[in-house]
Amino acid sequence: MNIIVSACLLGENVKYNGGNNHHDQLINILKGHNIIPVCPEVAGGLPIPRAPVEIKDGHVLSRDGKNFDKNFAKGCRKTIQKICSAIDIKEIDFAILQSRSPSCGVNEIYDGSFSGKRIKGQGIFVQHLLELGIHVLDIEDFTPEWFE
């Protein structure tokens, strides 16, 4: 299988706070598969650590209102280029992405109020993957049956 995976799930310290979302069970089950680790936020030039951002009214904003739309667009573009240089996009089986992220959130994202409130929606990178016809899975829905 050819699988796109949020780099933070693989233990890479790329989260906004400098940490990761290391997922042992996922990492173990990924052995033997072609994995393409991605972090569109870092690809877009955002530093580690960085101020948290959320999507509000279609824009990626920090708590103080700074707009990061260009960084996210650049990160998506560069990440898609990385994927395409590694494999034909039609050969991607699916993507496993970090929940609620403004880039990689599949089912939910934070509402832009920085209060912890979640809403239905997708991150910016997920929207691009869906436009390309790539099936996306939220790590919170993880099950080993994905690999059968």
Beta strands, then each sheet from edge to edge (+ up, - down):
strand 1: 2-6
strand 2: 34-38
strand 3: 53-56
strand 4: 59-62
strand 5: 94-97
strand 6: 108-110
strand 7: 118-120
strand 8: 136-138
sheet 1: 2+ 1+ 5+ 8+
sheet 2: 3+ 4-
sheet 3: 6+ 7-
end
